[in-house]
Amino acid sequence: MAKARLQASGSRMRAEASRPSARPVPAERLDRLIHERLRLAIISALAVNDSLTFAELKSLLKASDGNLSVHARKLEQAGYVACTKAFEGRIPKTTYRLTAAGRRALDRYLNHMEALIRAARAG
């Protein structure tokens, strides 16, 4: 029965999308870089904080050092996150902040997800 509802819903969405006034939500616009769970969590945490240290992100997201490091680096390479490395005494301190490009990417991602939700609820 659930499969039938999904198929019927999909049919309605396709029919609505074929009307000139309907705006389909193309899946290819989804930012795959942000869509990954831990990267979305990093971006979201930084969106509501001016900056967070590596240790704060690690604790907040319950991530391992290696996992957090790899995903933060991908976001940094994309220009979504800025990373500052410094020392407090002899202890290294890495701080992350969301860039303007990262904020725009998150806004686009959230707008896309909201459109998908509206389309699913309309069916």
C-alpha positions in Angstrom: 0.0 0.0 0.0 2.8 2.4 0.8 4.4 1.6 -2.5 1.2 2.4 -4.3 1.0 5.8 -2.4 4.5 6.6 -3.4 3.8 5.7 -7.0 0.6 7.8 -7.0 2.4 10.7 -5.4 5.2 10.5 -8.0 2.6 10.5 -10.7 1.0 13.6 -9.3 4.4 15.3 -8.9 5.2 14.5 -12.6 1.8 15.8 -13.7 2.2 19.0 -11.7 5.7 19.4 -13.0 4.5 19.1 -16.6 2.1 22.1 -16.2 3.7 25.4 -17.3 3.1 27.1 -14.0 4.7 24.3 -11.9 8.3 24.5 -11.0 9.9 21.0 -10.8 12.7 20.6 -8.2 15.7 19.2 -10.0 17.7 16.8 -7.9 20.9 17.7 -9.7 20.8 21.2 -8.0 21.3 19.5 -4.6 24.8 20.3 -3.4 26.3 16.9 -2.9 29.2 18.3 -0.9 26.9 19.7 1.8 24.4 16.8 1.6 26.8 14.4 3.3 25.7 14.0 7.0 28.9 15.2 8.8 29.6 18.0 6.4 26.0 19.3 6.8 26.5 19.1 10.5 29.7 21.1 10.4 28.2 23.7 8.1 25.1 23.9 10.3 27.1 24.2 13.5 29.2 27.0 12.0 26.1 28.8 10.7 24.9 29.4 14.2 28.3 30.1 15.8 30.8 32.8 14.8 33.5 30.1 14.9 34.3 26.8 16.5 37.5 25.1 17.4 38.3 21.6 16.2 37.8 20.3 19.7 34.4 22.0 20.0 33.2 20.6 16.7 34.5 17.2 17.6 32.7 17.2 20.9 29.5 18.7 19.5 29.3 16.3 16.5 30.6 13.2 18.3 33.1 12.7 15.5 36.5 11.1 15.4 39.6 13.2 14.8 40.2 11.6 11.4 36.6 11.8 10.2 36.2 15.5 11.2 39.5 16.4 9.7 38.8 14.9 6.3 35.3 16.4 6.0 36.4 19.8 7.3 39.2 19.8 4.7 36.7 19.1 1.9 34.6 22.0 3.0 37.7 24.2 3.2 38.8 23.2 -0.3 35.4 24.1 -1.6 35.7 27.6 0.0 32.7 27.0 2.3 34.8 27.0 5.5 37.9 29.0 6.6 40.4 27.4 8.9 42.8 29.2 11.1 45.7 27.4 12.8 47.4 28.9 15.8 49.1 27.9 19.1 48.0 28.6 22.6 51.2 28.2 24.4 52.5 24.9 22.9 49.1 23.5 22.1 47.9 23.8 18.5 44.4 25.3 18.1 42.5 25.0 14.9 39.4 27.3 14.5 36.8 27.0 11.8 34.3 29.6 10.5 31.7 29.6 7.8 32.7 31.8 4.8 30.2 33.9 2.7 30.4 31.3 0.0 29.5 28.6 2.6 26.6 30.7 3.9 25.2 31.0 0.3 25.7 27.3 -0.3 23.8 26.4 2.9 21.0 28.8 1.9 20.7 27.3 -1.5 20.8 23.8 0.0 18.1 24.7 2.6 15.9 26.3 -0.1 16.2 23.2 -2.2 15.3 20.9 0.7 12.3 23.2 1.6 11.1 23.0 -2.1 11.3 19.2 -1.9 9.3 19.1 1.3 6.6 21.4 -0.1 6.4 19.2 -3.2 6.1 16.1 -1.2 3.5 17.5 1.1 1.5 18.9 -1.8 1.1 15.4 -3.1 
